[in-house]
Amino acid sequence: MNFRTHSSLNYRTPTQKFLLWTVSLALLGVYASISLVNHYLFRTHAYDLGWYNKVFFDYSHFRLCDFSLGYWRTALTCPLGDHFEPILLLLAPLRLLFGSWTAILLQIAAILFGAYGAYRFVEERSGNSWLPLLAMLQFGLIWGNFGALSFDYHNNVLAAMLLPWFLHHFLAGRWKKSLIYFILAIMCKENMALWMAATAAGAALLNLKNRRQFFQGMALALGAGIYFVIVVKWMIPWLSGGVGSYIHFKYHGLGENMGEVLRTLLTDPLKALRLFWENPSGNPAWNGAKGEVFKMMLWSGGIALLLRPQYLLMLLPVMAQKFWHDEPEKWGLSHHYSIEFVPVLTLATWDLILKIPRRRVATGLGLLAVGFTLWAAVYWFEYRKPLNYFPETTHFYARMHYQQPLFEPAEAYEALKLIPAESKVSAQNTAVPHLAMRKYIYLFPRVEDAEYIFLLNTPEVYPASPDEYKRKVEEFRNSVEWEVLKENKSVLLFKKRKAVLP
């Protein structure tokens, strides 16, 4: 790879600046129309946007382990004992500006920042006014972005969007800047440390002639690996509030714990390889789900992984975490489980294209890369296997995406105004993200010491069964301790009577 700087921020032509802003605003419009619309129409959830909104609120009040939002995780009183995400300590003050919209706005901004990182990666190495824009377009169109935006907020999105900047600076020899992005990425989530270890090792192998860079990359890989072990083996169990273990270990097809998984990898590697495409769930509906991911990878630049295997090394932890997981929902194309593919596929593609000396050939291949990536995105939206996929949350180009047929959102927002900001609230699943910016928030039917119960007219009654949900609602209707404060076709709002308040 050529690391000479061909262009800089100071020498972009007016046309280059115009095109950069045009592409950026176009991507912003698409991303916002997915994520912001979903939140406005109450299509976000207690887990995970409500969870993160509550964390932002608590951290901004300097409370690390005073956590009320839980149902199956009632023993877990410290969010750091769920996922170790110290980056949220830095981001929490943003909630003072954006309220319940903070996390999803941050996620949109992060993806645009990552796309611009791909732009800079190519701009600095190409001297071509078109190639950086094509790289940015490919990055912005990869299916993993749309999946992440359609389902709440997750910190691995932030880590994925820091990776282009880490590689951009690392491969250019800017050690201090690359180290900052590397540290921020591993702060996003404990499993991101394992991914960044592989990324650093791959980066070290990209330029073997530079011994200093090689050893720097390997040192980062070793450091991230040690960090991962310390956090998962000791820090998270210590912070788990009595749970005493890492609750996200779900790889029982290879072993009952991480030690057994490692033993299986050493003694029976073929078993691990088979799990990259086999369906061990026993449910034939999931047949081919893993194959769809490989197909999407190939269309979105995956051929470059074979020609630049250093980037394939970067993706191995991601693929293993995805395909070895016990839960089939992790295998396929939905939600945020593909976001890490976005930067690696893009940078691998353009690392390869930039080796071509003829400008027209490179531009042509760049256009092909964008075209195939766009086709993959169309497939993701329209033709994929309908597993764990909800078109109303993703089809930003369809009328149904902008409609809430179950109730009137305006009526729900009016009812929300009746609940004081300091009050303790129990709320239905998709209402929790809008109410989580408070000290006490519970996911109905868990009520505890709540003073208000806020329910939407929707069949989304998770985590209760429909029968349990109806029974609980009737109990509160008939209770002398509660009164109906607001009821219409959209909401049902209970208030605890003052006479029985503790």
Residue pairs with C-beta under 8 A, 6 or more apart in sequence:
1 125
1 171
1 206
1 207
1 351
1 354
1 355
2 125
2 354
3 125
3 171
3 172
3 173
4 125
5 124
5 172
6 123
6 124
6 125
6 126
6 127
6 128
7 123
7 124
7 126
7 127
8 124
12 20
13 129
15 129
16 129
19 129
19 133
20 119
20 132
20 133
20 136
23 133
23 136
23 137
23 140
24 112
24 115
24 116
24 136
27 111
27 112
27 115
27 140
28 108
28 112
30 396
31 108
31 111
31 112
31 145
31 149
32 108
33 396
33 401
34 146
34 149
34 150
34 393
34 394
34 396
34 401
35 104
35 107
35 108
35 149
35 150
36 101
36 104
36 105
36 108
37 396
37 401
37 402
38 44
38 150
38 393
39 49
39 100
39 101
39 104
39 433
40 409
41 402
41 403
41 404
41 409
42 404
42 409
42 412
42 430
42 431
42 434
42 456
42 458
43 392
43 393
43 430
44 50
44 104
44 152
44 430
44 433
45 152
45 429
45 430
45 432
45 433
45 462
46 69
46 427
46 429
46 430
46 432
46 433
46 436
46 443
46 462
48 152
48 153
48 154
49 103
49 104
49 152
49 153
49 433
50 69
50 432
50 433
50 435
50 436
50 441
50 443
51 69
51 79
51 436
52 88
52 103
52 152
52 153
53 95
53 100
53 102
53 103
53 433
53 436
53 437
54 67
54 68
54 69
54 436
54 437
54 441
55 67
55 79
55 85
55 88
55 92
56 88
56 91
56 92
56 94
56 95
56 102
56 103
56 437
57 92
57 95
57 436
57 437
57 438
57 439
58 64
58 66
58 67
58 79
58 439
59 88
59 89
59 92
60 92
60 93
60 95
60 96
61 439
64 78
64 79
64 80
65 77
65 78
65 79
65 80
65 81
65 239
65 241
66 77
66 439
67 76
67 77
67 78
67 79
68 439
68 440
68 441
68 442
68 448
69 432
69 436
69 441
69 442
69 443
70 76
70 443
70 446
71 443
71 446
71 463
72 463
73 82
73 247
74 446
75 240
75 241
75 242
75 243
76 82
76 240
76 241
76 243
76 247
77 241
78 239
78 240
78 241
79 85
79 88
80 86
80 235
80 236
80 239
81 236
81 237
81 238
81 239
81 240
81 241
81 243
82 236
82 240
82 247
82 248
83 155
83 189
83 190
83 248
84 189
84 190
84 231
84 232
84 235
84 236
84 239
85 155
85 187
85 188
85 189
85 190
86 187
87 155
87 158
87 184
87 187
87 188
88 155
90 187
91 102
91 106
94 102
94 106
95 102
95 437
98 105
99 437
100 433
100 434
100 435
100 436
100 437
103 152
103 153
104 152
104 153
106 153
106 158
107 148
107 149
107 153
107 154
107 157
107 158
108 149
110 157
110 158
110 161
111 140
111 145
111 148
111 149
111 157
111 161
113 161
113 165
114 139
114 160
114 161
114 162
114 163
114 164
114 165
114 342
114 343
115 136
115 139
115 140
116 136
117 161
117 163
117 164
117 165
117 168
117 343
118 132
118 135
118 136
118 138
118 139
118 164
118 343
118 346
118 347
118 350
119 132
119 133
119 135
119 136
120 132
120 164
120 165
120 168
121 135
121 164
121 167
121 168
121 347
121 350
122 131
122 132
122 134
122 135
122 350
122 354
123 131
123 132
124 168
124 172
125 354
126 132
126 354
126 362
128 359
128 362
128 363
130 363
130 366
131 350
131 353
131 354
131 362
131 363
131 366
134 363
134 366
134 367
134 369
134 370
135 346
135 349
135 350
135 366
137 370
137 373
138 300
138 301
138 346
138 349
138 350
138 366
138 369
138 370
138 373
139 164
139 342
139 343
139 346
141 370
141 373
141 374
141 377
142 300
142 341
142 342
142 345
142 346
142 373
142 376
142 377
143 296
143 300
143 333
143 338
143 376
143 377
143 380
144 160
144 336
144 338
144 339
144 340
144 341
144 342
145 339
145 342
146 377
146 380
146 381
146 394
147 333
147 334
147 335
147 336
147 337
147 338
147 339
147 380
147 394
148 154
148 157
148 335
148 336
148 338
148 339
150 335
150 390
150 393
150 394
151 334
151 335
151 336
151 393
152 433
154 336
154 339
155 188
155 189
155 192
156 188
156 189
156 191
156 192
156 336
156 339
156 340
157 336
157 339
158 185
158 188
159 185
159 186
159 188
159 189
159 192
159 195
159 196
159 340
160 339
160 340
160 342
160 343
161 343
162 181
162 184
162 185
162 188
163 181
163 185
163 196
163 199
163 340
163 343
163 344
164 343
164 346
164 347
165 177
165 178
165 181
166 178
166 181
166 182
166 185
166 196
166 199
166 203
167 178
167 199
167 203
167 343
167 347
168 178
169 175
169 177
169 178
169 181
170 178
170 182
170 200
170 203
170 213
170 216
170 217
171 203
171 206
171 207
171 213
173 210
173 213
175 216
179 220
182 196
182 200
182 220
182 224
185 192
185 196
186 192
186 193
186 196
186 224
186 227
190 228
190 231
190 232
190 236
191 228
191 248
191 317
191 321
193 224
193 225
193 227
193 228
193 231
194 224
194 225
194 228
194 317
194 321
195 314
195 317
195 318
195 340
196 220
196 224
197 220
197 221
197 222
197 224
197 225
197 228
197 317
198 221
198 313
198 314
198 315
198 316
198 317
199 314
199 344
200 217
200 218
200 220
200 221
200 224
201 217
201 218
201 221
201 313
202 310
202 311
202 313
202 314
203 213
203 217
203 310
203 314
204 213
204 214
204 215
204 216
204 217
204 218
204 221
205 214
205 217
205 310
205 313
206 308
206 310
206 351
207 213
207 214
208 214
232 246
232 258
233 246
233 258
236 246
237 243
237 244
237 245
237 246
240 247
249 257
249 258
250 325
250 326
250 327
251 261
251 324
251 325
251 326
252 326
253 275
253 280
253 324
253 326
254 260
254 261
254 264
254 265
254 271
254 272
254 275
254 324
255 261
255 262
255 263
255 264
264 271
264 272
265 272
272 320
272 324
275 323
275 324
276 290
276 319
276 323
277 290
277 291
277 294
277 323
278 290
279 286
279 287
279 288
279 289
279 290
279 328
281 328
283 328
285 387
286 328
286 331
286 332
286 387
288 385
289 328
289 331
289 332
289 333
289 385
289 387
290 323
290 331
290 332
292 332
292 333
292 384
292 385
293 322
293 323
293 331
293 332
293 333
293 338
294 302
296 333
296 338
296 376
296 379
296 380
297 305
297 341
297 345
299 372
299 373
299 375
299 376
299 379
300 341
300 345
300 372
300 373
300 376
301 345
301 346
301 348
301 349
301 369
301 372
301 373
302 345
304 311
304 345
304 348
304 349
304 351
304 352
305 311
305 312
305 315
305 344
305 345
305 348
306 312
307 352
308 348
308 351
308 352
311 344
311 347
311 348
311 351
312 348
314 344
315 340
315 341
315 344
318 340
318 341
318 344
321 330
322 330
322 331
322 337
322 338
323 331
325 331
328 387
329 335
329 337
329 387
329 388
330 337
332 385
332 387
332 388
333 380
333 384
333 385
333 389
334 387
334 388
334 389
335 388
349 369
350 366
353 362
353 365
353 366
353 369
354 362
356 362
356 365
381 391
381 394
381 395
391 398
391 400
391 401
392 400
392 401
393 401
394 401
395 401
406 456
406 457
406 458
406 459
407 456
407 457
407 458
407 489
407 490
407 491
408 489
408 490
409 490
411 488
411 489
411 490
411 491
412 431
412 456
412 490
412 491
415 454
415 486
415 490
415 491
415 493
416 434
416 435
416 454
418 485
418 486
418 493
419 425
419 435
419 452
419 454
419 493
421 437
421 438
422 438
422 439
423 438
423 451
423 452
424 438
424 439
424 440
424 441
424 442
424 448
424 449
424 450
424 451
424 452
425 435
425 438
425 440
425 441
425 442
425 450
425 451
425 452
425 453
425 454
426 441
426 442
426 443
426 444
426 445
426 446
426 447
426 448
426 450
426 452
426 453
426 454
427 435
427 441
427 442
427 443
427 444
427 453
427 454
427 455
428 444
428 454
428 455
428 456
428 458
428 460
428 461
429 443
429 444
429 460
429 461
429 462
429 463
430 456
430 458
430 460
431 454
431 455
431 456
432 441
432 443
435 441
435 454
440 448
440 449
440 450
442 448
442 450
443 463
444 453
444 455
444 464
444 469
444 472
445 464
445 468
445 469
445 472
447 453
449 502
450 496
451 495
451 496
451 501
452 485
452 493
452 494
452 495
452 496
453 476
453 482
453 492
453 493
453 494
454 491
454 493
455 473
455 491
455 492
455 493
455 494
456 490
456 491
457 489
457 490
457 491
457 492
459 466
461 469
464 472
473 492
476 482
476 494
477 484
480 497
480 500
481 496
481 497
481 500
482 494
482 495
482 496
482 497
483 494
483 495
483 497
484 492
484 493
484 494
484 495
485 493
485 494
485 495
486 492
486 493
487 493
